[in-house]
Amino acid sequence: MWEAVRFLFFSNIEAFAVFTIMLSIFRMKSWHYFWPSMFVFLVMNLQSYFLREDLKLYFLVPTITIIVYILLIATIVRVPILWASIISVTGMFLYTLLQLIVILALFGDFNQDMQFSAKGSVVQLVTSLWTFFISWLLNKFKIGFDAEFERFRLKWEHIIVVVFILLALTASAVIMFVNNMLYIMLFLIIVSAMFLYYSLYKEREYFAKEDEDD
C-alpha cells in the first residue's frame, strides 16, 4: 500500500517536472495547465505502476509515457502535433540526462531495482527540484526557443489527434488482450476520454472565436 503511494507521489512530481522543462525550453509555463496535467500524470503513473510491478512489462512504460506527453501538449497546450513531438522528445532527453548526472553524483552507478526503492524516490525528488529551478531560470530570463507553432499546424490537425488517440487505444487494447491485462484498459479509457474531450472542446472554442471575429 505505502509502496504504491510513495511511487505515485514521487512519480507525479517527476512527471510534472518533465512537463515543466518541456514547456520552459519553448518559453511556455506549465502552471497554466497544472490540474489537467496532474490528472493525466496520476492515471499515467498508475498504469506505469501496474505495468512495472504487477505485469512485468516495464519495457512498455517509456513508449506509453512519451505518447502521453505528446498528446497532452497537442490537446491541452494546443501545440501542433509536429512541435508537440519535438518538445516532448527534447524535454525527455534533457530530463533523463540531468537524472543520470544526479544518479552518478549521489550513488555512482545505476541498477534496475533502484527505481522501486527509496533511493529511486530520492533521485526523482532531487532531479525534479533541479528541473524546476532550471525551468524557473529559463522563464525568468526568457531563455529558450520562440518557435512559430502555427506555421506548422496542419489544417485538420484535430482530426489527426483524435485518430492518433484512437489508434493508441486500439493498439494498447490488443496488447492487453494478448497478455490478459484487461483491467488496465480502464486507465487507458480515462486518459483517452480526457484527450478527446479537450481536443474537441478546444477546437470548438477556436472556431467559435473565429466566427466572432468575422
C-alpha positions as CSV (number, residue, x, y, z in Angstrom):
1,M,0.0,0.0,0.0
2,W,2.6,2.6,1.1
3,E,4.9,1.4,-1.6
4,A,2.3,2.3,-4.2
5,V,1.6,5.7,-2.5
6,R,5.3,6.5,-2.4
7,F,5.7,5.5,-6.1
8,L,2.8,7.6,-7.2
9,F,3.7,10.6,-5.1
10,F,7.2,11.0,-6.4
11,S,6.3,9.9,-9.9
12,N,3.7,12.6,-10.1
13,I,6.3,15.2,-9.0
14,E,8.7,13.9,-11.6
15,A,6.1,13.8,-14.4
16,F,5.2,17.5,-13.8
17,A,8.9,18.4,-13.6
18,V,9.4,16.8,-17.0
19,F,6.4,18.6,-18.4
20,T,7.7,21.9,-16.9
21,I,11.1,21.6,-18.6
22,M,9.5,20.6,-21.9
23,L,7.4,23.8,-22.0
24,S,10.1,26.1,-20.4
25,I,12.5,25.3,-23.2
26,F,10.0,26.8,-25.6
27,R,9.0,29.7,-23.3
28,M,5.7,28.3,-22.1
29,K,4.6,27.9,-18.5
30,S,3.4,24.6,-17.1
31,W,1.5,26.1,-14.2
32,H,-1.2,27.3,-16.6
33,Y,-2.1,23.6,-17.2
34,F,-1.5,22.3,-13.7
35,W,-4.7,20.5,-12.9
36,P,-5.5,18.8,-16.2
37,S,-1.9,17.7,-16.5
38,M,-1.7,16.3,-12.9
39,F,-4.8,14.3,-13.5
40,V,-3.3,12.8,-16.6
41,F,0.0,12.1,-14.8
42,L,-1.8,10.3,-12.0
43,V,-3.5,8.0,-14.4
44,M,-0.3,7.5,-16.4
45,N,1.7,6.7,-13.3
46,L,-1.0,4.3,-12.0
47,Q,-0.7,2.4,-15.3
48,S,3.1,2.6,-15.0
49,Y,3.0,1.1,-11.5
50,F,0.9,-1.9,-12.7
51,L,3.0,-2.4,-15.8
52,R,6.2,-2.5,-13.8
53,E,5.1,-4.1,-10.6
54,D,2.3,-6.5,-11.4
55,L,2.7,-7.2,-15.1
56,K,6.5,-7.1,-15.5
57,L,6.1,-5.2,-18.7
58,Y,8.3,-2.2,-17.8
59,F,9.7,-2.1,-21.4
60,L,6.3,-0.6,-22.5
61,V,6.5,2.3,-20.0
62,P,8.8,4.7,-21.9
63,T,6.8,4.4,-25.1
64,I,3.5,5.0,-23.4
65,T,4.9,7.9,-21.4
66,I,6.2,9.8,-24.5
67,I,2.9,9.2,-26.3
68,V,1.0,10.7,-23.3
69,Y,3.3,13.7,-23.3
70,I,2.8,14.3,-27.0
71,L,-0.9,14.1,-26.7
72,L,-1.0,16.2,-23.6
73,I,0.9,19.0,-25.3
74,A,-1.0,18.7,-28.5
75,T,-4.5,18.7,-27.0
76,I,-4.3,20.8,-23.8
77,V,-1.4,23.2,-24.5
78,R,-2.7,23.4,-28.1
79,V,0.6,22.9,-29.9
80,P,0.7,21.3,-33.4
81,I,1.4,17.6,-33.3
82,L,4.8,18.0,-35.0
83,W,6.0,20.5,-32.4
84,A,4.4,18.5,-29.6
85,S,6.6,15.6,-30.6
86,I,9.7,17.8,-30.8
87,I,9.0,19.4,-27.4
88,S,8.3,16.0,-25.8
89,V,11.4,14.3,-27.1
90,T,13.6,17.3,-26.3
91,G,12.4,17.7,-22.8
92,M,12.5,14.0,-22.0
93,F,16.1,13.7,-23.3
94,L,17.2,16.7,-21.2
95,Y,15.5,15.4,-18.0
96,T,17.0,11.9,-18.5
97,L,20.4,13.4,-18.9
98,L,20.0,15.5,-15.7
99,Q,18.7,12.5,-13.9
100,L,21.7,10.5,-15.0
101,I,24.0,13.2,-13.6
102,V,22.1,13.1,-10.3
103,I,22.4,9.3,-10.0
104,L,26.1,9.4,-10.7
105,A,26.7,12.2,-8.2
106,L,24.6,10.6,-5.4
107,F,25.2,6.9,-5.9
108,G,27.9,6.4,-8.5
109,D,26.0,3.9,-10.6
110,F,22.5,2.7,-11.5
111,N,20.7,-0.6,-11.2
112,Q,17.2,-1.7,-12.2
113,D,15.9,-2.1,-8.7
114,M,16.7,1.5,-7.8
115,Q,13.5,2.8,-9.4
116,F,11.4,0.9,-6.9
117,S,13.4,1.7,-3.8
118,A,13.8,4.7,-1.5
119,K,17.0,5.6,-3.5
120,G,14.8,5.9,-6.6
121,S,12.5,8.3,-4.8
122,V,15.4,10.4,-3.7
123,V,16.7,10.6,-7.3
124,Q,13.3,11.6,-8.6
125,L,12.9,14.3,-6.0
126,V,16.4,15.8,-6.4
127,T,16.2,15.7,-10.2
128,S,12.7,17.3,-10.1
129,L,13.8,20.1,-7.8
130,W,16.8,20.9,-10.1
131,T,14.5,20.7,-13.1
132,F,12.0,23.2,-11.5
133,F,14.9,25.5,-10.7
134,I,16.3,25.4,-14.2
135,S,12.9,25.9,-15.7
136,W,12.4,28.9,-13.4
137,L,15.7,30.4,-14.6
138,L,14.6,29.8,-18.2
139,N,11.3,31.6,-17.7
140,K,12.9,34.3,-15.5
141,F,15.5,35.4,-18.1
142,K,13.3,34.5,-21.1
143,I,15.8,31.9,-22.3
144,G,14.6,29.3,-24.9
145,F,13.2,28.8,-28.3
146,D,10.4,31.1,-29.5
147,A,9.0,28.8,-32.2
148,E,6.2,29.9,-34.6
149,F,4.0,26.9,-33.8
150,E,1.1,28.0,-36.0
151,R,3.2,27.8,-39.2
152,F,3.5,24.0,-38.7
153,R,-0.2,23.4,-37.8
154,L,-2.0,21.1,-40.2
155,K,-5.4,22.2,-41.5
156,W,-7.2,19.3,-40.0
157,E,-4.9,18.5,-37.1
158,H,-7.7,18.0,-34.6
159,I,-8.8,15.0,-36.7
160,I,-5.3,13.6,-36.7
161,V,-5.1,14.0,-32.9
162,V,-8.3,12.1,-32.4
163,V,-7.3,9.4,-34.8
164,F,-3.9,9.1,-33.1
165,I,-5.7,8.7,-29.7
166,L,-8.0,6.0,-31.1
167,L,-5.1,4.1,-32.7
168,A,-3.1,4.3,-29.5
169,L,-6.1,3.0,-27.5
170,T,-6.7,0.2,-30.0
171,A,-3.1,-0.9,-30.0
172,S,-2.9,-0.9,-26.2
173,A,-6.1,-2.8,-26.0
174,V,-4.7,-5.5,-28.4
175,I,-1.5,-5.8,-26.3
176,M,-3.6,-6.1,-23.1
177,F,-5.9,-8.7,-24.5
178,V,-3.0,-10.9,-25.6
179,N,-1.3,-10.5,-22.2
180,N,-4.6,-10.9,-20.2
181,M,-4.4,-7.3,-18.9
182,L,-8.0,-6.2,-19.4
183,Y,-8.3,-4.3,-16.2
184,I,-5.6,-1.8,-17.3
185,M,-7.9,-0.7,-20.1
186,L,-9.8,1.4,-17.6
187,F,-6.8,3.7,-17.2
188,L,-6.4,4.0,-21.0
189,I,-10.1,4.8,-21.5
190,I,-9.9,7.6,-18.9
191,V,-6.9,9.2,-20.4
192,S,-8.2,8.8,-24.0
193,A,-11.5,10.3,-23.0
194,M,-9.9,13.3,-21.5
195,F,-7.7,13.9,-24.5
196,L,-10.7,13.6,-26.8
197,Y,-12.7,16.0,-24.7
198,Y,-10.0,18.6,-24.7
199,S,-9.3,18.1,-28.4
200,L,-12.9,18.6,-29.4
201,Y,-13.7,21.3,-26.8
202,K,-10.7,23.4,-27.7
203,E,-11.4,23.1,-31.4
204,R,-15.0,24.2,-31.0
205,E,-13.7,27.1,-28.9
206,Y,-11.2,28.0,-31.6
207,F,-13.8,28.1,-34.4
208,A,-16.2,30.0,-32.2
209,K,-13.7,32.8,-31.7
210,E,-13.0,32.8,-35.5
211,D,-16.8,33.2,-36.1
212,E,-16.9,36.1,-33.6
213,D,-14.0,37.8,-35.3
214,D,-15.8,37.5,-38.7
